[in-house]
Amino acid sequence: MRAGSLKHQIKIQEPTKTVDSMGSHTTNWSTYISTRAQILPVKGMEAIEHRKLEHHNVNKFWLRYYPNITADMRIKFNKRTYEILSVRNVEEKNRLVEITADELVT
């Protein structure tokens, strides 16, 4: 992949779970990496869930290889948040990662 195609600045965030003094569990997000990526739309769809119209936008993110990216993480791009669906080390060469992620728009 050519560096010029990595046009978008993204953050991959990892969850940290904490317990407050009342015993409630809270998830906080911290940045694992901040990097550049190519973003390609895959599909968009609408569904009615719980009597509410929801829009799903599935995208592929291509970026240089970073170890330990998992589906438990999320992607922040501008003001958008994407849930990671899958992570693939392209050709198992540790050069390029393909992430499929879903932006939930309500």
C-alpha positions as CSV (number, residue, x, y, z in Angstrom):
1,M,0.0,0.0,0.0
2,R,1.3,3.4,-0.9
3,A,1.6,6.0,1.9
4,G,-0.4,8.5,-0.2
5,S,-3.6,6.4,0.0
6,L,-3.5,6.6,3.9
7,K,-5.4,9.9,3.9
8,H,-7.4,9.7,7.1
9,Q,-6.2,10.2,10.6
10,I,-7.9,7.6,13.0
11,K,-7.5,6.5,16.6
12,I,-7.9,2.9,17.6
13,Q,-9.1,2.8,21.2
14,E,-9.0,0.1,23.8
15,P,-11.5,-0.4,26.7
16,T,-10.5,-0.2,30.3
17,K,-13.1,-1.3,32.8
18,T,-13.2,0.2,36.2
19,V,-15.4,-0.2,39.3
20,D,-16.5,2.9,41.2
21,S,-17.1,3.2,44.9
22,M,-20.7,2.1,44.5
23,G,-19.7,-1.1,42.7
24,S,-20.9,0.0,39.2
25,H,-18.8,-1.1,36.2
26,T,-17.7,1.7,33.9
27,T,-15.9,1.4,30.5
28,N,-13.4,4.1,29.6
29,W,-11.7,4.3,26.3
30,S,-8.0,5.1,25.9
31,T,-6.0,5.5,22.6
32,Y,-4.0,2.4,21.7
33,I,-2.6,4.0,18.5
34,S,-3.2,7.1,16.4
35,T,-2.4,6.4,12.8
36,R,-3.3,7.1,9.2
37,A,-5.7,4.8,7.2
38,Q,-7.5,4.3,4.0
39,I,-11.2,4.1,4.5
40,L,-13.4,2.3,2.0
41,P,-17.2,2.0,2.3
42,V,-18.5,-1.6,2.1
43,K,-22.3,-1.3,2.7
44,G,-25.0,0.7,4.4
45,M,-28.3,-0.5,5.6
46,E,-31.2,0.4,7.7
47,A,-33.1,-1.7,10.2
48,I,-35.8,-1.1,12.7
49,E,-34.6,-2.2,16.2
50,H,-36.6,-1.7,19.3
51,R,-39.1,0.5,17.4
52,K,-36.3,2.8,16.3
53,L,-34.8,3.2,12.9
54,E,-31.0,2.5,12.9
55,H,-28.5,3.0,10.1
56,H,-25.4,0.9,9.8
57,N,-22.5,1.9,7.7
58,V,-19.9,-0.8,7.3
59,N,-16.4,0.3,6.2
60,K,-13.0,-1.3,5.7
61,F,-10.0,0.5,7.2
62,W,-6.6,-0.3,5.7
63,L,-3.5,0.7,7.8
64,R,0.0,-0.3,8.5
65,Y,0.5,-3.3,10.7
66,Y,0.2,-2.9,14.4
67,P,0.1,-6.0,16.7
68,N,-2.6,-6.8,19.1
69,I,-5.6,-5.0,17.5
70,T,-8.7,-6.9,18.4
71,A,-12.5,-6.8,17.9
72,D,-12.8,-5.6,21.5
73,M,-11.4,-2.2,20.4
74,R,-13.1,0.6,18.5
75,I,-12.1,3.2,15.9
76,K,-12.6,7.0,16.2
77,F,-12.6,8.9,13.0
78,N,-13.5,12.6,13.3
79,K,-16.7,12.5,15.4
80,R,-17.7,9.0,14.3
81,T,-17.2,5.9,16.4
82,Y,-16.9,2.4,14.7
83,E,-17.3,-0.9,16.4
84,I,-14.6,-3.3,15.1
85,L,-16.1,-6.5,13.6
86,S,-13.0,-8.2,12.3
87,V,-9.2,-7.7,12.1
88,R,-7.1,-9.3,9.4
89,N,-3.3,-9.4,9.0
90,V,-3.2,-9.2,5.2
91,E,-1.3,-12.2,3.8
92,E,0.1,-12.8,7.3
93,K,3.1,-10.6,6.4
94,N,2.9,-8.1,9.3
95,R,2.8,-5.2,6.9
96,L,-0.9,-4.3,6.4
97,V,-4.0,-4.7,8.5
98,E,-7.6,-4.7,7.2
99,I,-10.3,-3.9,9.7
100,T,-14.0,-4.2,9.0
101,A,-16.0,-1.9,11.3
102,D,-19.6,-0.8,11.7
103,E,-20.7,2.8,12.4
104,L,-24.0,2.8,14.2
105,V,-25.9,5.9,13.3
106,T,-29.1,6.5,15.2
